[in-house]
Amino acid sequence: MTPAPDAIADCVLATFDQLPARRKPRPRGDGSREWVPLSGIVLAKGTITHLP
């Protein structure tokens, strides 16, 4: 069974949330935040019963 696109996005975002703060965009001097494109590669093998 192919995982749902939202489940894949949730997996990528959950993994990103676990990264240390030094690996994430920082606030700028004017109060705005840096932004970076986020992409992820998810390999699904077998049946997925849950995602982290």
C-alpha distance matrix in Angstrom:
0.0 3.8 6.4 9.1 12.2 14.4 12.5 13.0 16.6 17.2 16.4 18.8 21.4 21.4 22.0 24.7 26.3 26.8 28.9 32.6 34.7 36.3 33.0 32.7 34.8 38.3 40.6 43.3 47.0 47.0 44.4 41.5 38.4 37.3 33.9 31.6 28.5 25.4 22.5 19.8 17.5 14.3 12.8 9.4 9.5 7.9 6.3 7.9 10.4 12.7 14.1 17.8
3.8 0.0 3.8 6.5 8.9 11.6 10.2 10.0 13.5 14.7 14.0 15.9 18.6 19.2 19.7 22.1 23.9 24.7 26.5 30.3 32.2 33.6 30.2 29.8 31.6 35.2 37.5 40.0 43.8 43.7 41.2 38.2 35.2 33.9 30.5 28.1 25.0 21.9 19.0 16.5 14.4 11.5 10.6 8.0 9.5 9.3 8.3 8.5 11.5 12.7 13.1 16.7
6.4 3.8 0.0 3.8 6.4 8.3 6.4 6.8 10.2 11.0 10.6 12.8 15.2 15.6 16.5 18.9 20.5 21.4 23.4 27.2 29.0 30.6 27.4 26.7 28.6 32.1 34.3 37.0 40.7 40.6 38.0 35.1 32.1 31.0 27.7 25.6 22.7 19.5 16.9 14.5 13.0 9.9 10.0 7.6 10.1 10.4 8.7 7.2 9.7 10.0 9.9 13.4
9.1 6.5 3.8 0.0 3.8 5.4 5.2 6.5 8.9 9.9 10.8 12.8 14.5 15.4 17.0 18.8 20.1 21.7 23.7 27.4 28.7 30.6 27.4 26.2 27.7 31.0 33.0 35.6 39.2 38.8 36.1 33.2 30.4 29.6 26.3 24.5 21.6 18.6 16.5 14.8 14.1 11.8 12.8 11.1 13.9 14.1 12.2 10.3 11.9 11.5 11.2 14.4
12.2 8.9 6.4 3.8 0.0 3.8 5.4 5.1 6.3 8.6 9.9 10.8 12.4 14.2 15.6 16.7 18.4 20.3 21.9 25.5 26.5 28.2 24.9 23.5 24.7 28.1 30.0 32.4 36.0 35.6 33.1 30.0 27.3 26.3 22.8 21.0 18.0 15.3 13.3 12.2 12.1 10.7 12.7 12.0 15.4 16.5 15.1 13.0 14.8 13.7 12.3 14.9
14.4 11.6 8.3 5.4 3.8 0.0 3.8 5.4 5.0 6.1 8.6 9.9 10.4 12.0 14.2 15.2 16.1 18.4 20.4 23.8 24.6 26.7 23.7 22.0 23.2 26.4 28.0 30.6 34.2 33.7 30.9 28.0 25.4 24.9 21.7 20.4 17.8 15.0 13.8 12.9 13.7 12.2 14.6 13.9 17.2 18.1 16.3 13.5 14.4 12.5 11.0 13.2
12.5 10.2 6.4 5.2 5.4 3.8 0.0 3.8 5.5 5.0 6.2 8.7 9.9 10.4 12.3 14.2 15.1 16.7 19.0 22.6 23.9 26.1 23.1 21.9 23.7 26.9 28.9 31.7 35.3 35.2 32.3 29.6 26.7 26.1 23.1 21.5 19.1 15.8 14.3 12.5 12.7 10.3 12.2 11.1 14.3 15.1 13.2 10.0 11.0 8.9 7.3 9.9
13.0 10.0 6.8 6.5 5.1 5.4 3.8 0.0 3.8 5.4 5.1 6.3 8.7 9.9 10.8 12.5 14.3 15.8 17.4 21.1 22.6 24.2 21.0 20.1 21.9 25.3 27.6 30.3 33.9 34.0 31.4 28.5 25.4 24.3 21.1 19.1 16.4 13.1 11.0 8.9 8.9 6.9 9.4 9.4 13.0 14.7 13.7 10.9 12.8 10.9 8.5 10.6
16.6 13.5 10.2 8.9 6.3 5.0 5.5 3.8 0.0 3.8 5.4 5.2 6.1 8.5 9.9 10.6 12.2 14.4 15.9 19.4 20.2 22.0 18.9 17.4 18.8 22.2 24.2 26.9 30.5 30.4 27.8 24.9 21.9 21.0 17.8 16.1 13.7 10.5 9.3 8.4 9.9 9.2 12.4 13.0 16.6 18.5 17.4 14.4 15.8 13.3 10.5 11.5
17.2 14.7 11.0 9.9 8.6 6.1 5.0 5.4 3.8 0.0 3.8 5.5 5.1 5.9 8.5 9.8 10.3 12.4 14.6 18.1 19.1 21.4 18.7 17.2 19.0 22.1 24.1 27.1 30.6 30.6 27.7 25.2 22.2 21.7 18.9 17.7 15.9 12.6 12.0 10.7 12.2 10.8 13.7 13.7 17.0 18.5 16.9 13.5 14.0 11.0 8.0 8.5
16.4 14.0 10.6 10.8 9.9 8.6 6.2 5.1 5.4 3.8 0.0 3.8 5.5 5.2 6.2 8.6 9.9 10.9 13.1 16.7 18.5 20.5 17.5 16.8 19.2 22.4 24.9 27.9 31.5 31.9 29.1 26.7 23.4 22.5 19.8 18.0 16.2 12.5 11.3 9.0 9.8 8.0 10.7 11.0 14.3 16.1 15.2 11.8 12.9 9.8 6.3 6.5
18.8 15.9 12.8 12.8 10.8 9.9 8.7 6.3 5.2 5.5 3.8 0.0 3.8 5.5 5.2 6.2 8.7 10.2 11.2 14.9 16.4 17.9 14.7 13.9 16.1 19.6 22.2 25.0 28.6 29.2 26.6 24.0 20.5 19.3 16.5 14.4 12.6 8.8 7.7 5.8 7.9 7.6 11.1 12.6 16.0 18.5 18.0 15.0 16.5 13.6 10.0 9.7
21.4 18.6 15.2 14.5 12.4 10.4 9.9 8.7 6.1 5.1 5.5 3.8 0.0 3.8 5.4 5.0 6.1 8.7 10.2 13.5 14.3 16.4 13.6 12.1 14.1 17.2 19.5 22.5 26.0 26.4 23.6 21.2 17.9 17.2 14.6 13.4 12.3 8.9 9.4 8.8 11.5 11.4 14.8 16.0 19.4 21.5 20.7 17.3 18.1 14.8 11.2 10.1
21.4 19.2 15.6 15.4 14.2 12.0 10.4 9.9 8.5 5.9 5.2 5.5 3.8 0.0 3.8 5.4 5.1 6.5 9.2 12.5 14.0 16.5 14.2 13.2 15.8 18.6 21.0 24.2 27.7 28.3 25.3 23.3 20.0 19.6 17.5 16.4 15.7 12.2 12.5 11.0 13.1 12.2 15.0 15.8 18.8 20.6 19.6 16.0 16.3 12.7 9.1 7.0
22.0 19.7 16.5 17.0 15.6 14.2 12.3 10.8 9.9 8.5 6.2 5.2 5.4 3.8 0.0 3.8 5.4 5.3 6.9 10.7 12.8 14.7 12.0 12.0 15.1 18.0 20.9 24.0 27.5 28.6 25.9 23.8 20.2 19.2 17.2 15.5 14.8 11.3 11.2 9.3 11.1 10.7 13.5 15.0 17.8 20.2 19.9 16.6 17.5 14.2 10.4 8.2
24.7 22.1 18.9 18.8 16.7 15.2 14.2 12.5 10.6 9.8 8.6 6.2 5.0 5.4 3.8 0.0 3.8 5.4 5.4 8.9 10.1 11.9 9.0 8.4 11.3 14.3 17.2 20.2 23.8 24.8 22.2 20.1 16.5 15.4 13.5 12.0 11.9 8.8 9.8 9.2 12.1 12.7 16.0 17.9 20.9 23.5 23.2 20.0 20.9 17.5 13.8 11.7
26.3 23.9 20.5 20.1 18.4 16.1 15.1 14.3 12.2 10.3 9.9 8.7 6.1 5.1 5.4 3.8 0.0 3.8 5.5 8.1 9.0 11.9 10.1 8.9 11.7 14.0 16.5 19.9 23.2 24.2 21.2 19.6 16.2 15.9 14.6 14.1 14.6 11.8 13.3 12.8 15.6 15.7 18.7 20.1 23.1 25.2 24.5 21.0 21.2 17.6 14.0 11.3
26.8 24.7 21.4 21.7 20.3 18.4 16.7 15.8 14.4 12.4 10.9 10.2 8.7 6.5 5.3 5.4 3.8 0.0 3.8 6.5 8.9 11.5 10.0 10.2 13.7 15.7 18.5 21.9 25.1 26.5 23.7 22.3 18.9 18.4 17.4 16.5 17.0 14.1 15.0 13.9 16.0 15.9 18.4 19.8 22.4 24.6 24.1 20.8 20.9 17.4 14.0 10.7
28.9 26.5 23.4 23.7 21.9 20.4 19.0 17.4 15.9 14.6 13.1 11.2 10.2 9.2 6.9 5.4 5.5 3.8 0.0 3.8 6.5 8.1 6.3 7.4 11.2 13.3 16.5 19.6 22.8 24.6 22.1 20.8 17.1 16.1 15.4 14.3 15.3 12.8 14.1 13.5 15.9 16.6 19.2 21.3 23.9 26.5 26.4 23.3 23.9 20.5 16.9 14.0
32.6 30.3 27.2 27.4 25.5 23.8 22.6 21.1 19.4 18.1 16.7 14.9 13.5 12.5 10.7 8.9 8.1 6.5 3.8 0.0 3.8 5.5 5.7 7.2 10.8 11.8 15.0 18.1 20.9 23.1 20.7 19.9 16.5 15.8 16.0 15.5 17.2 15.4 17.2 16.9 19.4 20.3 22.9 25.0 27.5 30.1 30.0 26.9 27.3 23.9 20.4 17.2
34.7 32.2 29.0 28.7 26.5 24.6 23.9 22.6 20.2 19.1 18.5 16.4 14.3 14.0 12.8 10.1 9.0 8.9 6.5 3.8 0.0 3.8 5.3 5.3 8.0 8.3 11.3 14.4 17.1 19.3 17.0 16.4 13.2 12.8 13.6 13.9 16.3 15.2 17.7 18.2 21.2 22.4 25.3 27.5 30.2 32.8 32.6 29.3 29.7 26.2 22.6 19.6
36.3 33.6 30.6 30.6 28.2 26.7 26.1 24.2 22.0 21.4 20.5 17.9 16.4 16.5 14.7 11.9 11.9 11.5 8.1 5.5 3.8 0.0 3.8 5.6 7.9 8.1 11.6 13.9 16.6 19.2 17.5 16.9 13.7 12.5 13.6 13.4 16.1 15.5 17.9 18.6 21.5 23.2 26.0 28.5 31.2 34.1 34.3 31.2 32.0 28.6 24.9 22.0
33.0 30.2 27.4 27.4 24.9 23.7 23.1 21.0 18.9 18.7 17.5 14.7 13.6 14.2 12.0 9.0 10.1 10.0 6.3 5.7 5.3 3.8 0.0 3.8 7.0 8.9 12.7 15.0 18.2 20.4 18.7 17.3 13.6 11.8 11.8 10.8 13.0 12.0 14.2 14.9 17.7 19.6 22.5 25.2 28.0 31.0 31.3 28.3 29.4 26.1 22.4 19.8
32.7 29.8 26.7 26.2 23.5 22.0 21.9 20.1 17.4 17.2 16.8 13.9 12.1 13.2 12.0 8.4 8.9 10.2 7.4 7.2 5.3 5.6 3.8 0.0 3.8 6.4 9.9 12.6 16.0 17.7 15.6 14.0 10.3 8.8 8.8 8.6 11.1 10.5 13.4 14.7 18.0 19.9 23.2 25.6 28.7 31.5 31.5 28.3 29.2 25.8 22.1 19.7
34.8 31.6 28.6 27.7 24.7 23.2 23.7 21.9 18.8 19.0 19.2 16.1 14.1 15.8 15.1 11.3 11.7 13.7 11.2 10.8 8.0 7.9 7.0 3.8 0.0 3.8 7.0 9.2 12.8 14.2 12.4 10.5 6.7 5.1 5.8 7.0 10.3 10.9 14.4 16.5 20.1 22.2 25.7 28.1 31.4 34.3 34.1 30.9 31.9 28.5 24.8 22.6
38.3 35.2 32.1 31.0 28.1 26.4 26.9 25.3 22.2 22.1 22.4 19.6 17.2 18.6 18.0 14.3 14.0 15.7 13.3 11.8 8.3 8.1 8.9 6.4 3.8 0.0 3.8 6.4 9.6 11.5 9.8 8.8 5.8 5.6 8.2 10.3 13.9 14.7 18.2 20.2 23.8 25.8 29.2 31.7 34.9 37.6 37.4 34.1 34.8 31.3 27.6 25.2
40.6 37.5 34.3 33.0 30.0 28.0 28.9 27.6 24.2 24.1 24.9 22.2 19.5 21.0 20.9 17.2 16.5 18.5 16.5 15.0 11.3 11.6 12.7 9.9 7.0 3.8 0.0 3.8 6.7 8.1 6.0 5.8 4.2 6.1 9.4 12.4 16.0 17.2 20.9 23.2 26.8 28.8 32.3 34.6 37.9 40.5 40.0 36.7 37.2 33.6 30.1 27.7
43.3 40.0 37.0 35.6 32.4 30.6 31.7 30.3 26.9 27.1 27.9 25.0 22.5 24.2 24.0 20.2 19.9 21.9 19.6 18.1 14.4 13.9 15.0 12.6 9.2 6.4 3.8 0.0 3.8 5.5 5.4 5.4 5.5 6.6 10.3 13.4 17.0 18.9 22.6 25.2 28.9 31.2 34.7 37.2 40.5 43.3 42.9 39.7 40.4 36.9 33.3 31.1
47.0 43.8 40.7 39.2 36.0 34.2 35.3 33.9 30.5 30.6 31.5 28.6 26.0 27.7 27.5 23.8 23.2 25.1 22.8 20.9 17.1 16.6 18.2 16.0 12.8 9.6 6.7 3.8 0.0 3.8 5.5 7.4 8.9 10.3 14.0 17.0 20.7 22.7 26.4 29.0 32.6 34.9 38.4 40.9 44.2 47.0 46.6 43.3 43.9 40.3 36.8 34.5
47.0 43.7 40.6 38.8 35.6 33.7 35.2 34.0 30.4 30.6 31.9 29.2 26.4 28.3 28.6 24.8 24.2 26.5 24.6 23.1 19.3 19.2 20.4 17.7 14.2 11.5 8.1 5.5 3.8 0.0 3.8 5.7 8.6 10.8 14.1 17.5 20.9 23.1 26.8 29.7 33.4 35.6 39.2 41.5 45.0 47.6 47.0 43.7 44.3 40.7 37.3 35.2
44.4 41.2 38.0 36.1 33.1 30.9 32.3 31.4 27.8 27.7 29.1 26.6 23.6 25.3 25.9 22.2 21.2 23.7 22.1 20.7 17.0 17.5 18.7 15.6 12.4 9.8 6.0 5.4 5.5 3.8 0.0 3.8 6.6 9.7 12.8 16.4 19.6 21.3 25.1 27.7 31.5 33.4 37.1 39.1 42.6 45.1 44.3 40.8 41.2 37.6 34.2 32.1
41.5 38.2 35.1 33.2 30.0 28.0 29.6 28.5 24.9 25.2 26.7 24.0 21.2 23.3 23.8 20.1 19.6 22.3 20.8 19.9 16.4 16.9 17.3 14.0 10.5 8.8 5.8 5.4 7.4 5.7 3.8 0.0 3.8 6.8 9.4 13.1 16.2 18.1 21.9 24.8 28.5 30.5 34.3 36.4 39.9 42.4 41.7 38.4 38.9 35.4 32.1 30.3
38.4 35.2 32.1 30.4 27.3 25.4 26.7 25.4 21.9 22.2 23.4 20.5 17.9 20.0 20.2 16.5 16.2 18.9 17.1 16.5 13.2 13.7 13.6 10.3 6.7 5.8 4.2 5.5 8.9 8.6 6.6 3.8 0.0 3.8 6.4 9.9 13.2 14.8 18.6 21.3 25.0 27.1 30.7 32.9 36.4 39.0 38.4 35.1 35.8 32.3 28.9 27.0
37.3 33.9 31.0 29.6 26.3 24.9 26.1 24.3 21.0 21.7 22.5 19.3 17.2 19.6 19.2 15.4 15.9 18.4 16.1 15.8 12.8 12.5 11.8 8.8 5.1 5.6 6.1 6.6 10.3 10.8 9.7 6.8 3.8 0.0 3.8 6.9 10.5 12.5 16.2 19.1 22.7 25.2 28.8 31.3 34.7 37.6 37.3 34.2 35.3 31.9 28.3 26.6
33.9 30.5 27.7 26.3 22.8 21.7 23.1 21.1 17.8 18.9 19.8 16.5 14.6 17.5 17.2 13.5 14.6 17.4 15.4 16.0 13.6 13.6 11.8 8.8 5.8 8.2 9.4 10.3 14.0 14.1 12.8 9.4 6.4 3.8 0.0 3.8 6.9 9.1 12.8 15.9 19.6 22.1 25.7 28.2 31.7 34.5 34.3 31.3 32.6 29.4 25.8 24.4
31.6 28.1 25.6 24.5 21.0 20.4 21.5 19.1 16.1 17.7 18.0 14.4 13.4 16.4 15.5 12.0 14.1 16.5 14.3 15.5 13.9 13.4 10.8 8.6 7.0 10.3 12.4 13.4 17.0 17.5 16.4 13.1 9.9 6.9 3.8 0.0 3.8 6.2 9.7 12.8 16.4 19.2 22.7 25.4 28.9 31.9 32.0 29.2 30.8 27.8 24.2 23.1
28.5 25.0 22.7 21.6 18.0 17.8 19.1 16.4 13.7 15.9 16.2 12.6 12.3 15.7 14.8 11.9 14.6 17.0 15.3 17.2 16.3 16.1 13.0 11.1 10.3 13.9 16.0 17.0 20.7 20.9 19.6 16.2 13.2 10.5 6.9 3.8 0.0 3.8 6.6 10.2 13.6 16.5 20.0 22.7 26.3 29.3 29.4 26.8 28.7 26.0 22.5 21.9
25.4 21.9 19.5 18.6 15.3 15.0 15.8 13.1 10.5 12.6 12.5 8.8 8.9 12.2 11.3 8.8 11.8 14.1 12.8 15.4 15.2 15.5 12.0 10.5 10.9 14.7 17.2 18.9 22.7 23.1 21.3 18.1 14.8 12.5 9.1 6.2 3.8 0.0 3.8 6.9 10.5 13.1 16.7 19.3 22.9 25.8 25.9 23.2 25.0 22.3 18.8 18.2
22.5 19.0 16.9 16.5 13.3 13.8 14.3 11.0 9.3 12.0 11.3 7.7 9.4 12.5 11.2 9.8 13.3 15.0 14.1 17.2 17.7 17.9 14.2 13.4 14.4 18.2 20.9 22.6 26.4 26.8 25.1 21.9 18.6 16.2 12.8 9.7 6.6 3.8 0.0 3.7 7.0 9.9 13.4 16.2 19.7 22.7 23.1 20.8 23.0 20.7 17.3 17.3
19.8 16.5 14.5 14.8 12.2 12.9 12.5 8.9 8.4 10.7 9.0 5.8 8.8 11.0 9.3 9.2 12.8 13.9 13.5 16.9 18.2 18.6 14.9 14.7 16.5 20.2 23.2 25.2 29.0 29.7 27.7 24.8 21.3 19.1 15.9 12.8 10.2 6.9 3.7 0.0 3.8 6.4 9.9 12.7 16.1 19.3 19.8 17.6 20.0 17.9 14.5 14.6
17.5 14.4 13.0 14.1 12.1 13.7 12.7 8.9 9.9 12.2 9.8 7.9 11.5 13.1 11.1 12.1 15.6 16.0 15.9 19.4 21.2 21.5 17.7 18.0 20.1 23.8 26.8 28.9 32.6 33.4 31.5 28.5 25.0 22.7 19.6 16.4 13.6 10.5 7.0 3.8 0.0 3.8 6.6 9.9 13.0 16.4 17.5 15.8 18.7 17.1 14.2 14.9
14.3 11.5 9.9 11.8 10.7 12.2 10.3 6.9 9.2 10.8 8.0 7.6 11.4 12.2 10.7 12.7 15.7 15.9 16.6 20.3 22.4 23.2 19.6 19.9 22.2 25.8 28.8 31.2 34.9 35.6 33.4 30.5 27.1 25.2 22.1 19.2 16.5 13.1 9.9 6.4 3.8 0.0 3.8 6.4 9.8 12.9 13.8 12.0 15.0 13.7 11.1 12.4
12.8 10.6 10.0 12.8 12.7 14.6 12.2 9.4 12.4 13.7 10.7 11.1 14.8 15.0 13.5 16.0 18.7 18.4 19.2 22.9 25.3 26.0 22.5 23.2 25.7 29.2 32.3 34.7 38.4 39.2 37.1 34.3 30.7 28.8 25.7 22.7 20.0 16.7 13.4 9.9 6.6 3.8 0.0 3.8 6.5 10.0 11.6 10.8 14.2 13.8 11.9 13.6
9.4 8.0 7.6 11.1 12.0 13.9 11.1 9.4 13.0 13.7 11.0 12.6 16.0 15.8 15.0 17.9 20.1 19.8 21.3 25.0 27.5 28.5 25.2 25.6 28.1 31.7 34.6 37.2 40.9 41.5 39.1 36.4 32.9 31.3 28.2 25.4 22.7 19.3 16.2 12.7 9.9 6.4 3.8 0.0 3.8 6.6 7.9 7.3 11.0 11.3 10.4 12.9
9.5 9.5 10.1 13.9 15.4 17.2 14.3 13.0 16.6 17.0 14.3 16.0 19.4 18.8 17.8 20.9 23.1 22.4 23.9 27.5 30.2 31.2 28.0 28.7 31.4 34.9 37.9 40.5 44.2 45.0 42.6 39.9 36.4 34.7 31.7 28.9 26.3 22.9 19.7 16.1 13.0 9.8 6.5 3.8 0.0 3.8 6.6 7.7 11.2 12.5 12.5 14.9
7.9 9.3 10.4 14.1 16.5 18.1 15.1 14.7 18.5 18.5 16.1 18.5 21.5 20.6 20.2 23.5 25.2 24.6 26.5 30.1 32.8 34.1 31.0 31.5 34.3 37.6 40.5 43.3 47.0 47.6 45.1 42.4 39.0 37.6 34.5 31.9 29.3 25.8 22.7 19.3 16.4 12.9 10.0 6.6 3.8 0.0 3.8 6.5 9.5 11.9 13.0 15.9
6.3 8.3 8.7 12.2 15.1 16.3 13.2 13.7 17.4 16.9 15.2 18.0 20.7 19.6 19.9 23.2 24.5 24.1 26.4 30.0 32.6 34.3 31.3 31.5 34.1 37.4 40.0 42.9 46.6 47.0 44.3 41.7 38.4 37.3 34.3 32.0 29.4 25.9 23.1 19.8 17.5 13.8 11.6 7.9 6.6 3.8 0.0 3.8 6.3 9.2 11.2 14.4
7.9 8.5 7.2 10.3 13.0 13.5 10.0 10.9 14.4 13.5 11.8 15.0 17.3 16.0 16.6 20.0 21.0 20.8 23.3 26.9 29.3 31.2 28.3 28.3 30.9 34.1 36.7 39.7 43.3 43.7 40.8 38.4 35.1 34.2 31.3 29.2 26.8 23.2 20.8 17.6 15.8 12.0 10.8 7.3 7.7 6.5 3.8 0.0 3.8 5.7 7.4 10.9
10.4 11.5 9.7 11.9 14.8 14.4 11.0 12.8 15.8 14.0 12.9 16.5 18.1 16.3 17.5 20.9 21.2 20.9 23.9 27.3 29.7 32.0 29.4 29.2 31.9 34.8 37.2 40.4 43.9 44.3 41.2 38.9 35.8 35.3 32.6 30.8 28.7 25.0 23.0 20.0 18.7 15.0 14.2 11.0 11.2 9.5 6.3 3.8 0.0 3.8 7.2 10.3
12.7 12.7 10.0 11.5 13.7 12.5 8.9 10.9 13.3 11.0 9.8 13.6 14.8 12.7 14.2 17.5 17.6 17.4 20.5 23.9 26.2 28.6 26.1 25.8 28.5 31.3 33.6 36.9 40.3 40.7 37.6 35.4 32.3 31.9 29.4 27.8 26.0 22.3 20.7 17.9 17.1 13.7 13.8 11.3 12.5 11.9 9.2 5.7 3.8 0.0 3.8 6.8
14.1 13.1 9.9 11.2 12.3 11.0 7.3 8.5 10.5 8.0 6.3 10.0 11.2 9.1 10.4 13.8 14.0 14.0 16.9 20.4 22.6 24.9 22.4 22.1 24.8 27.6 30.1 33.3 36.8 37.3 34.2 32.1 28.9 28.3 25.8 24.2 22.5 18.8 17.3 14.5 14.2 11.1 11.9 10.4 12.5 13.0 11.2 7.4 7.2 3.8 0.0 3.8
17.8 16.7 13.4 14.4 14.9 13.2 9.9 10.6 11.5 8.5 6.5 9.7 10.1 7.0 8.2 11.7 11.3 10.7 14.0 17.2 19.6 22.0 19.8 19.7 22.6 25.2 27.7 31.1 34.5 35.2 32.1 30.3 27.0 26.6 24.4 23.1 21.9 18.2 17.3 14.6 14.9 12.4 13.6 12.9 14.9 15.9 14.4 10.9 10.3 6.8 3.8 0.0
